[in-house]
Amino acid sequence: MKKTIITLLLFFIGFKGYAQESQSQIQKENITNSQTAEFPGGDSAFANEFLKMVHAYIDLQKYAVNGKFVFVFDVNPDGKIGNLDVLPKVKNSEMFIEDMEFAIKKVKKKWKPAIKDGQPVISKKIIKINFTTDHFDHGD
């Protein structure tokens, strides 16, 4: 009787240990099978390229933009950007977002899309960019 109880006890302990090992292997595989979207050179390289395009093509003096802005957008499976939103909202916010979409399209390099289970998928990206405009209020 004791042998049977000990055998069953060892069997269940061994089974539980095997199940935990399998879970950790599955979690490791899930981590390696998914990857976030990335821009060549990283987020700071994207911010620099984007700001170059903004200053080249957009008149920022039309907008009250000073400080940090959060850009929320989708990176599509083909590496292109879509569904841009900018926070916080500013005066003429819709026009500002349209101008920012125009500047984003001028960035030459494409994003490397997010990967899930070996397939490119759409993903959300959040980038913070600091804007400063050089206009001053000159009094008489």
URPEHU-V403143 format. One record per run of one state. SS is the DSSP state (a for helix, b for strand, c for the rest). FROM is the first residue (numbers start at 1). TO is the last residue. Records with the same first field share a line. If there is no record, write none. Layout:
BEGIN
SS->FROM-TO / FROM-TO
END
This chain:
BEGIN
c->1-1 / 33-33 / 36-37 / 40-42 / 58-59 / 63-66 / 76-80 / 88-92 / 107-110 / 113-113 / 117-118 / 122-122 / 132-140
a->2-32 / 43-57 / 60-62 / 93-106
b->34-35 / 38-39 / 67-75 / 81-87 / 111-112 / 114-116 / 119-121 / 123-131
END
